[in-house]
Amino acid sequence: MKDFELQFASTYPKFTKRLLEKVGPMTQKEITLCMYIKMNIPNEKIQKSLGISQSTLANLRSSVRHKFGLERSQNLNNAVLLI
């Protein structure tokens, strides 16, 4: 996963800083999820890469959506892509 993070940082050098400025404190898994979303990686691939179940991914997405201040009906992907 470190290779992914290094590659991501070289492609989007200010993303993590802007993310944390906008949202506030986040766990490493939440930040990694946002990185995957920014790269338009589908949920199934995110699950496999993080080694988590579908329900755990749903909970993680819900946590991030809450930190963004989004309602359940609002799209998390769009919010992350705007960063």
PyMOL commands that set and color helices and strands:
alter all, ss='L'
color gray80, all
select helices_A, chain A and resi 2-11+15-23+28-38+43-50+54-68+76-81
alter helices_A, ss='H'
color red, helices_A
deselect
rebuild
show_as cartoon
